[in-house]
């Protein structure tokens, strides 16, 4: 009997697939990439057509030996990593190691890890896709050229350890630009005037002032509002118009990667990284007791809204049996790709359950709570996308009184349709926002007829101020990246985690704030590399990578197009980029030890006070600025009972860029530091950290997990023990 070797990239995936294949198959995992560009050195021969040099990853030497040994014994080798560019690169590099001549190697692709899908893929193997591999290679080289050549400039000009990235730096810029908008925003006062009326039948309802003499009216000051209220009190009111109409709300399409990340963030507070980790587990296979590992959802990195005909048929059957024929549209709902999307972006199905037999109800207790939440979300969105529209009766009423017009609106659900199963999530941080456009349309209105008299009961004026654009959440940043064409489904989670891990962005109560370091580095990069930090340029490069995969652009041509202008900017930046290391800001403060002037410098922990008598005097300190911008020495705090973990000296509490922290009293001889802990355990499930005090760039105190960046829990409120 012929022996076949199947190689995937994940041990969990290998375990699931092994269930579906017979005894003639051996399934092994590469555990991700086995080759990459070298960690030391650029690894790209720019003069020789940008030829990359790949090295075996040191930690994978044992895995490579095992794969090669198994390959020698096999008659056929099926390469089955994920069906995307990264998966193709993994497959390509494995093939180079286990079957250099390519006589025994076959590529297999499947969108879901089910028995039928695996066996169908094995029955119809294909050749490795060179164009897809070249698209991945082009992205890797582009990122290497930027990261490995711009980062050293930052090391020289700012400090060691900083990094720049072709896509991550654009994401940081979006966050910094939004912060600049917020800081530049000038709030404007305005007033709402809500009036309670009573109908002829004694039923109360509320309307809002909208017009005067047919023109929009929103009072701007308290005085103007009082004048309007005075006039409204003396008027008689009548129903000037009633508009009724039936409104349909169509279901949303099934999940793409970005939409899944957004909804999981809004509904559960999941980070994009956590959502993708859980989704990967559901895709690769979850242990279901005696059934063993089962792949529960289709491939989770996709831009497509397509659905397999068999999946749609199964969903329609479920809807009819579970909810009734009235919830089933006459024809299946079809969702088409957006204009401008390339074939590569529509290569996979949308994210959906692999089988309707695994209802969320049947899996309760078999999945861990977080897995179940995400599966339930995917299930509901998929089922809802094939259901009938929701139908509402909407009523809009105008109340006339003299020269004034007031409006109110209400709606009544006539038929719930898909909303019986699924409603799109609202970002929790936005739920308490006031609806500036008027009262909620879900309010019920009494029966009102045109010409009917209404009696004024109460006038309720309220003061408001225009609000700046909100800071991004992970959900809204993913949406922004997607809309601007920056990154692809496989990169969103990595982008978000990287900008936070690098210390350029911090998350406070789910909002993304640029740090002082992030703002500084962004400013330097925007000035020196305006093209790379440009969203449109980055989106263009993504489109070009798609065209490489489609065989329309040679990958070396794209490298040359990019590198010519980039290399000129790079050489210029090496000379002209401002050196923050050498920058000092004078202050009116004097050193308490030697009486010489103190200046503000930039260090590893941000800005700090330093004595100009250095190196004879090494006195440093923290500082704060008052509302007028005057620099003041931060309050010094006495010793604590905590002992230095390095030299056992007492630790003292100091204040820095990120809030209070414990520092060794023997500084600068001993530079040991510890976070200032509240003693309260982190509330995140499974986290063993404690909440420590930190501070935003504007000096506002918040409390974050001591395990950051592994755990990014943060809150404004002082936690209680």
KETIBA-674933 format. One line per field, with one value per residue (C-alpha): residue in one letter; y, x, z. Coordinates in steps of 0.02 Angstrom, whole numbers, always signed. Layout:
// residues N
code <- c(A,...)
Y <- c(Y,...)
X <- c(X,...)
Z <- c(Z,...)
//
This chain:
// residues 721
code <- c(X,X,X,X,X,X,X,X,X,X,X,X,X,X,X,X,X,X,X,X,X,X,X,X,X,X,X,X,X,X,X,X,X,X,X,X,X,X,X,X,X,X,X,X,X,X,X,X,X,X,X,X,X,X,X,X,X,X,X,X,X,X,X,X,X,X,X,X,X,X,X,X,X,X,X,X,X,X,X,X,X,X,X,X,X,X,X,X,X,X,X,X,X,X,X,X,X,X,X,X,X,X,X,X,X,X,X,X,X,X,X,X,X,X,X,X,X,X,X,X,X,X,X,X,X,X,X,X,X,X,X,X,X,X,X,X,X,X,X,X,X,X,X,X,X,X,X,X,X,X,X,X,X,X,X,X,X,X,X,X,X,X,X,X,X,X,X,X,X,X,X,X,X,X,X,X,X,X,X,X,X,X,X,X,X,X,X,X,X,X,X,X,X,X,X,X,X,X,X,X,X,X,X,X,X,X,X,X,X,X,X,X,X,X,X,X,X,X,X,X,X,X,X,X,X,X,X,X,X,X,X,X,X,X,X,X,X,X,X,X,X,X,X,X,X,X,X,X,X,X,X,X,X,X,X,X,X,X,X,X,X,X,X,X,X,X,X,X,X,X,X,X,X,X,X,X,X,X,X,X,X,X,X,X,X,X,X,X,X,X,X,X,X,X,X,X,X,X,X,X,X,X,X,X,X,X,X,X,X,X,X,X,X,X,X,X,X,X,X,X,X,X,X,X,X,X,X,X,X,X,X,X,X,X,X,X,X,X,X,X,X,X,X,X,X,X,X,X,X,X,X,X,X,X,X,X,X,X,X,X,X,X,X,X,X,X,X,X,X,X,X,X,X,X,X,X,X,X,X,X,X,X,X,X,X,X,X,X,X,X,X,X,X,X,X,X,X,X,X,X,X,X,X,X,X,X,X,X,X,X,X,X,X,X,X,X,X,X,X,X,X,X,X,X,X,X,X,X,X,X,X,X,X,X,X,X,X,X,X,X,X,X,X,X,X,X,X,X,X,X,X,X,X,X,X,X,X,X,X,X,X,X,X,X,X,X,X,X,X,X,X,X,X,X,X,X,X,X,X,X,X,X,X,X,X,X,X,X,X,X,X,X,X,X,X,X,X,X,X,X,X,X,X,X,X,X,X,X,X,X,X,X,X,X,X,X,X,X,X,X,X,X,X,X,X,X,X,X,X,X,X,X,X,X,X,X,X,X,X,X,X,X,X,X,X,X,X,X,X,X,X,X,X,X,X,X,X,X,X,X,X,X,X,X,X,X,X,X,X,X,X,X,X,X,X,X,X,X,X,X,X,X,X,X,X,X,X,X,X,X,X,X,X,X,X,X,X,X,X,X,X,X,X,X,X,X,X,X,X,X,X,X,X,X,X,X,X,X,X,X,X,X,X,X,X,X,X,X,X,X,X,X,X,X,X,X,X,X,X,X,X,X,X,X,X,X,X,X,X,X,X,X,X,X,X,X,X,X,X,X,X,X,X,X,X,X,X,X,X,X,X,X,X,X,X,X,X,X,X,X,X,X,X,X,X,X,X,X,X,X,X,X,X,X,X,X,X,X,X,X,X,X,X,X,X,X,X,X,X,X,X,X,X,X,X,X,X,X,X,X,X)
Y <- c(+0,+173,+280,+465,+607,+758,+913,+1055,+1202,+1172,+1023,+1052,+1050,+891,+805,+849,+798,+634,+581,+596,+502,+315,+213,+248,+428,+508,+687,+798,+984,+1108,+1221,+1375,+1435,+1331,+1463,+1652,+1798,+1805,+1897,+1974,+2069,+2129,+1962,+2047,+2070,+2239,+2243,+2071,+2101,+2101,+1917,+1856,+1741,+1620,+1526,+1378,+1440,+1374,+1319,+1215,+1107,+956,+978,+989,+827,+739,+801,+748,+578,+550,+616,+485,+346,+422,+392,+555,+716,+826,+1003,+1069,+1235,+1371,+1425,+1600,+1682,+1637,+1458,+1453,+1516,+1383,+1249,+1313,+1310,+1137,+1073,+1140,+1041,+875,+857,+969,+889,+910,+734,+681,+848,+903,+1054,+1031,+1172,+1168,+1303,+1199,+1055,+928,+748,+789,+942,+851,+698,+806,+906,+748,+678,+833,+900,+1046,+1118,+1245,+1423,+1522,+1687,+1675,+1632,+1780,+1897,+1840,+1855,+2030,+2084,+2006,+2094,+2262,+2249,+2198,+2343,+2468,+2388,+2347,+2512,+2641,+2569,+2600,+2783,+2792,+2706,+2842,+2989,+2937,+2780,+2598,+2466,+2567,+2499,+2561,+2459,+2485,+2457,+2474,+2652,+2702,+2634,+2737,+2889,+2865,+2863,+3014,+3111,+3076,+3136,+3297,+3322,+3300,+3423,+3552,+3533,+3687,+3640,+3739,+3762,+3717,+3683,+3559,+3607,+3456,+3485,+3366,+3369,+3288,+3225,+3250,+3076,+3121,+3025,+3107,+3114,+3220,+3319,+3420,+3597,+3588,+3744,+3924,+3999,+3840,+3856,+3742,+3809,+3751,+3883,+3923,+4006,+4003,+4178,+4127,+3971,+4068,+4185,+4037,+3950,+4111,+4116,+3931,+3947,+4063,+3965,+3845,+3683,+3569,+3413,+3488,+3325,+3137,+3027,+2839,+2711,+2531,+2509,+2351,+2312,+2184,+2062,+2093,+1980,+1838,+1881,+1930,+1935,+2121,+2119,+1973,+2067,+2223,+2135,+2030,+2189,+2280,+2140,+2053,+2175,+2048,+2116,+2077,+1963,+1864,+1850,+1776,+1656,+1590,+1585,+1487,+1359,+1340,+1321,+1195,+1085,+1081,+923,+873,+727,+558,+641,+697,+861,+942,+1093,+1203,+1354,+1386,+1474,+1630,+1748,+1810,+1966,+1868,+1864,+1712,+1557,+1378,+1327,+1175,+1285,+1403,+1256,+1187,+1358,+1380,+1209,+1253,+1421,+1345,+1207,+1317,+1479,+1444,+1481,+1666,+1690,+1615,+1730,+1658,+1649,+1632,+1797,+1827,+1948,+2014,+2075,+2263,+2355,+2366,+2205,+2094,+1910,+1869,+1959,+1852,+1687,+1608,+1591,+1702,+1638,+1517,+1358,+1200,+1106,+1153,+1000,+1091,+1218,+1334,+1251,+1079,+1144,+1231,+1161,+1076,+1236,+1353,+1512,+1624,+1496,+1472,+1659,+1678,+1522,+1580,+1748,+1667,+1547,+1685,+1800,+1659,+1602,+1782,+1821,+1697,+1757,+1874,+2062,+2144,+2253,+2408,+2537,+2708,+2866,+3044,+3184,+3373,+3486,+3666,+3815,+3989,+4006,+3853,+3670,+3525,+3347,+3174,+2999,+2824,+2648,+2486,+2316,+2234,+2077,+2040,+1939,+1913,+2018,+1870,+1790,+1928,+2114,+2202,+2252,+2429,+2484,+2490,+2650,+2735,+2676,+2823,+2951,+3070,+3060,+3236,+3209,+3182,+3059,+2873,+2809,+2658,+2765,+2726,+2867,+2879,+2885,+3062,+3139,+3292,+3443,+3371,+3493,+3455,+3534,+3592,+3509,+3544,+3623,+3546,+3642,+3558,+3622,+3525,+3546,+3477,+3333,+3298,+3143,+2991,+2901,+2736,+2573,+2415,+2388,+2560,+2557,+2391,+2469,+2620,+2510,+2406,+2557,+2637,+2474,+2460,+2281,+2123,+2002,+1907,+2067,+2168,+2080,+2086,+2272,+2310,+2206,+2269,+2455,+2424,+2304,+2431,+2563,+2680,+2660,+2621,+2562,+2645,+2592,+2517,+2680,+2690,+2835,+2877,+2880,+3020,+2903,+2859,+3043,+3084,+2941,+2971,+3153,+3108,+2974,+3080,+3217,+3102,+2968,+3052,+2921,+2770,+2851,+2894,+2788,+2800,+2744,+2597,+2547,+2557,+2437,+2315,+2322,+2289,+2136,+2072,+2101,+2000,+1855,+1875,+1868,+2047,+2124,+2046,+2054,+2124,+2267,+2317,+2310,+2426,+2547,+2558,+2558,+2698,+2841,+2755,+2740,+2927,+2970,+2850,+2932,+3104,+3050,+2985,+3163,+3276,+3188,+3283,+3201,+3194,+3118,+3282,+3393,+3482,+3603,+3734,+3759,+3885,+3746,+3724,+3564,+3532,+3451,+3571,+3722,+3711,+3733,+3583,+3540,+3421,+3274,+3121,+2950,+2769,+2810,+2973,+3150,+3184,+3322,+3314,+3420,+3517,+3475,+3296,+3192,+3272,+3284,+3142,+3211,+3176,+3192,+3183,+3335,+3393,+3544,+3653,+3723,+3870,+3752,+3792,+3650,+3588,+3453,+3302,+3264,+3148,+3006,+2920,+2744,+2592,+2422,+2345,+2285,+2299,+2128,+2159,+2240,+2228,+2417,+2503,+2549,+2725,+2782,+2895,+2973,+2953,+2960,+2809,+2852,+2804,+2665,+2592,+2635,+2578,+2707,+2669,+2743,+2773,+2635,+2516,+2551,+2420,+2469,+2387,+2438,+2528,+2399,+2431,+2255,+2215,+2061,+2086,+2042,+1966,+1780,+1674,+1823,+1814,+1997,+2139,+2314,+2446,+2634,+2715,+2883,+2947,+3073,+3211,+3155,+3067,+2917,+2748,+2569,+2434,+2253,+2218,+2082,+2213,+2187,+2005,+2071,+2241,+2264,+2446,+2554,+2734,+2689,+2656,+2469,+2403,+2256)
X <- c(+0,+66,+126,+80,+145,+35,+123,+27,+89,-4,-3,-188,-229,-125,-221,-390,-340,-267,-444,-507,-370,-340,-193,-95,-64,+55,+14,+152,+164,+301,+243,+242,+383,+542,+642,+655,+769,+916,+892,+1065,+1091,+974,+964,+919,+1045,+986,+1116,+1064,+880,+831,+872,+829,+938,+834,+902,+833,+760,+874,+731,+660,+814,+741,+573,+658,+754,+593,+503,+646,+655,+467,+476,+606,+486,+336,+282,+185,+201,+47,+85,-69,-29,-162,-230,-153,+14,+94,+36,+106,+275,+278,+234,+367,+506,+455,+460,+637,+692,+600,+587,+709,+671,+484,+441,+338,+268,+87,-7,-179,-300,-457,-567,-625,-554,-693,-689,-765,-655,-493,-529,-584,-422,-315,-408,-370,-198,-122,+50,+133,+81,+238,+144,+64,+234,+314,+179,+220,+405,+383,+290,+424,+564,+473,+448,+630,+696,+598,+619,+804,+855,+745,+756,+945,+913,+794,+924,+1048,+929,+815,+868,+914,+781,+655,+577,+491,+375,+303,+124,+136,+204,+54,-62,+30,+12,-177,-185,-70,-167,-329,-248,-194,-374,-436,-307,-349,-537,-630,-790,-947,-1097,-1272,-1440,-1580,-1757,-1869,-2054,-2179,-2353,-2519,-2630,-2818,-2836,-2724,-2569,-2400,-2255,-2099,-2039,-1881,-1867,-1808,-1852,-1908,-1988,-1943,-1756,-1655,-1640,-1517,-1496,-1313,-1319,-1419,-1485,-1546,-1625,-1716,-1788,-1848,-1923,-2014,-2095,-2138,-2234,-2364,-2404,-2542,-2488,-2559,-2500,-2434,-2389,-2383,-2276,-2292,-2193,-2139,-1952,-1853,-1686,-1588,-1472,-1285,-1170,-1074,-913,-752,-597,-606,-793,-770,-632,-740,-896,-799,-717,-882,-981,-851,-705,-591,-431,-401,-258,-369,-508,-389,-314,-487,-543,-386,-428,-606,-538,-401,-507,-574,-589,-772,-761,-782,-789,-609,-549,-675,-647,-796,-774,-706,-541,-531,-423,-534,-601,-737,-925,-953,-1036,-1036,-1204,-1211,-1187,-1326,-1444,-1407,-1435,-1602,-1659,-1612,-1701,-1863,-1866,-1811,-1905,-2036,-2060,-2097,-1915,-1850,-1832,-1897,-1719,-1553,-1470,-1313,-1178,-1062,-886,-859,-801,-613,-578,-455,-477,-351,-460,-608,-514,-594,-769,-834,-815,-954,-987,-928,-1087,-1261,-1262,-1147,-1268,-1204,-1329,-1252,-1077,-1116,-994,-887,-796,-712,-816,-718,-718,-905,-940,-846,-923,-1097,-1062,-1004,-1153,-1281,-1209,-1208,-1386,-1449,-1370,-1490,-1647,-1787,-1772,-1839,-1991,-2033,-2172,-2090,-2185,-2118,-2224,-2208,-2286,-2319,-2333,-2324,-2161,-2087,-2082,-2042,-2013,-2020,-2004,-2044,-2041,-2130,-2059,-2184,-2083,-1915,-1841,-1653,-1648,-1725,-1553,-1424,-1398,-1237,-1135,-1118,-953,-978,-878,-1001,-1164,-1180,-1154,-1297,-1390,-1364,-1486,-1637,-1729,-1712,-1814,-1866,-1981,-2166,-2283,-2469,-2589,-2580,-2674,-2636,-2732,-2750,-2723,-2589,-2566,-2395,-2351,-2167,-2016,-1846,-1695,-1524,-1349,-1226,-1055,-990,-870,-703,-685,-668,-504,-493,-539,-464,-629,-635,-450,-471,-618,-511,-367,-486,-573,-406,-340,-199,-150,-248,-350,-194,-108,-237,-211,-21,-24,-128,-24,+142,+106,+60,+204,+327,+264,+201,+18,-68,-245,-343,-523,-520,-466,-299,-189,-20,+118,+244,+368,+243,+206,+391,+438,+288,+335,+513,+458,+323,+451,+586,+481,+317,+281,+301,+192,+59,-100,-134,+42,+30,-137,-59,+78,-54,-139,+27,+55,-115,-63,+95,-13,-122,+32,+12,+169,+343,+393,+567,+487,+388,+546,+638,+490,+487,+673,+731,+641,+653,+844,+861,+749,+848,+1015,+941,+863,+1030,+1097,+946,+830,+828,+931,+823,+968,+1063,+912,+899,+767,+822,+718,+718,+755,+924,+1006,+977,+1150,+1265,+1154,+1186,+1041,+929,+877,+749,+822,+751,+789,+730,+579,+537,+581,+672,+766,+956,+1091,+1201,+1348,+1351,+1462,+1526,+1348,+1231,+1075,+915,+731,+554,+451,+275,+206,+63,-76,+35,+174,+289,+407,+403,+502,+392,+356,+483,+415,+496,+564,+449,+458,+496,+676,+775,+781,+961,+1048,+919,+920,+754,+647,+575,+421,+456,+346,+387,+312,+202,+151,+228,+355,+476,+659,+812,+871,+1050,+1021,+1123,+1238,+1089,+957,+830,+647,+479,+301,+202,+70,-103,-104,-263,-265,-297,-480,-441,-480,-324,-208,-94,-41,-83,-145,-8,-19,+22,-3,-56,+50,-64,-32,-197,-177,-246,-216,-146,-93,+85,+94,+84,+104,+50,-107,-172,-310,-326,-452,-470,-552,-450,-471,-524,-442)
Z <- c(+0,-48,+97,+97,+205,+241,+311,+391,+493,+656,+776,+815,+630,+608,+747,+669,+492,+554,+605,+427,+334,+330,+391,+232,+287,+411,+463,+532,+576,+532,+676,+564,+453,+443,+347,+356,+316,+439,+603,+589,+428,+292,+202,+37,-105,-171,-311,-372,-406,-221,-207,-31,+74,+176,+326,+419,+581,+719,+830,+686,+650,+739,+652,+482,+515,+564,+408,+294,+374,+352,+172,+122,+173,+83,-97,-103,+0,+19,+77,+168,+257,+257,+86,+89,+49,+215,+195,+18,+78,+216,+87,-35,+95,+157,-23,-43,+108,+87,-103,-197,-365,-339,-398,-247,-186,-211,-142,-64,-21,+83,+157,+305,+405,+383,+322,+152,+122,+169,+62,-86,-75,-66,-217,-322,-275,-369,-402,-288,-335,-379,-400,-228,-153,-242,-174,+3,-31,-99,+58,+168,+74,+75,+262,+286,+182,+286,+457,+445,+365,+450,+626,+642,+600,+748,+858,+815,+827,+972,+1066,+1042,+1023,+924,+766,+610,+500,+327,+387,+576,+561,+454,+588,+719,+608,+597,+788,+804,+672,+765,+927,+839,+779,+957,+1027,+893,+914,+975,+1064,+1016,+1130,+1071,+1151,+1126,+1168,+1202,+1227,+1308,+1231,+1268,+1128,+1120,+1198,+1344,+1287,+1313,+1190,+1165,+1014,+983,+917,+736,+635,+639,+484,+391,+428,+541,+717,+850,+987,+1018,+1189,+1350,+1315,+1143,+1215,+1351,+1219,+1115,+1268,+1314,+1141,+1142,+1306,+1232,+1073,+1024,+941,+809,+718,+556,+470,+493,+381,+397,+299,+307,+317,+284,+366,+268,+357,+355,+254,+338,+427,+342,+454,+489,+525,+646,+737,+747,+813,+939,+1003,+1018,+1098,+1205,+1218,+1132,+1057,+874,+927,+1047,+919,+791,+917,+962,+781,+735,+870,+803,+626,+664,+776,+953,+1058,+1074,+1193,+1108,+937,+952,+872,+754,+640,+679,+563,+390,+353,+459,+354,+214,+129,+39,+70,-41,+30,-35,-109,+5,+159,+104,+74,+247,+328,+239,+297,+476,+469,+404,+535,+680,+645,+512,+327,+356,+410,+247,+94,-72,-139,-51,-5,-109,-56,-191,-169,-162,-316,-331,-237,-327,-363,-227,-99,-151,-151,+2,+71,+210,+388,+432,+533,+444,+489,+548,+662,+784,+854,+991,+1108,+1074,+1109,+1274,+1401,+1269,+1218,+1340,+1372,+1255,+1113,+1135,+1129,+965,+888,+940,+858,+694,+696,+724,+591,+464,+501,+503,+334,+252,+342,+290,+319,+477,+442,+543,+535,+551,+593,+581,+655,+639,+771,+721,+837,+766,+669,+753,+698,+815,+758,+833,+763,+819,+753,+789,+744,+627,+590,+673,+530,+550,+710,+801,+784,+770,+798,+752,+904,+967,+1039,+1228,+1240,+1122,+1200,+1317,+1179,+1155,+991,+926,+784,+894,+1003,+977,+832,+932,+1042,+1032,+980,+1017,+868,+797,+651,+546,+611,+785,+927,+1057,+1228,+1290,+1455,+1486,+1402,+1439,+1370,+1385,+1354,+1247,+1168,+1005,+1034,+951,+843,+957,+983,+893,+975,+903,+812,+733,+689,+598,+505,+459,+399,+295,+218,+173,+99,+226,+269,+236,+345,+398,+459,+558,+724,+706,+667,+821,+940,+868,+889,+1071,+1107,+1037,+1160,+1024,+1072,+1236,+1265,+1404,+1431,+1256,+1174,+1082,+1136,+1058,+1187,+1199,+1113,+977,+942,+934,+819,+708,+685,+637,+513,+432,+401,+333,+246,+191,+57,+171,+305,+175,+184,-3,-45,+74,-2,-175,-121,-57,-227,-313,-203,-260,-440,-412,-352,-506,-618,-681,-604,-587,-404,-439,-535,-381,-274,-393,-403,-213,-174,-289,-200,-31,-35,-73,+74,+184,+147,+176,+343,+406,+393,+416,+540,+704,+841,+997,+1094,+1081,+1112,+1280,+1342,+1470,+1629,+1771,+1896,+1980,+2040,+2225,+2238,+2145,+2104,+1918,+1795,+1760,+1582,+1506,+1409,+1323,+1396,+1393,+1502,+1413,+1462,+1626,+1719,+1712,+1789,+1667,+1781,+1713,+1724,+1885,+1950,+1899,+1980,+1883,+1924,+1865,+1824,+1792,+1700,+1760,+1650,+1599,+1545,+1691,+1735,+1915,+2005,+2038,+2219,+2297,+2403,+2550,+2559,+2554,+2637,+2467,+2444,+2283,+2197,+2144,+2293,+2434,+2463,+2505,+2355,+2339,+2246,+2098,+1964,+1780,+1608,+1643,+1821,+1988,+1998,+2125,+2101,+2197,+2324,+2269,+2095,+1987,+2054,+2046,+1913,+1965,+1950,+1988,+1944,+2079,+2122,+2193,+2263,+2165,+2054,+1868,+1831,+1661,+1657,+1677,+1709,+1861,+1855,+1973,+1931,+1933,+1920,+1753,+1673,+1500,+1407,+1473,+1651,+1686,+1801,+1753,+1811,+1698,+1716,+1773,+1639,+1499,+1351,+1374,+1459,+1407,+1537,+1591,+1684,+1742,+1907,+2064,+2095,+2265,+2351)
//
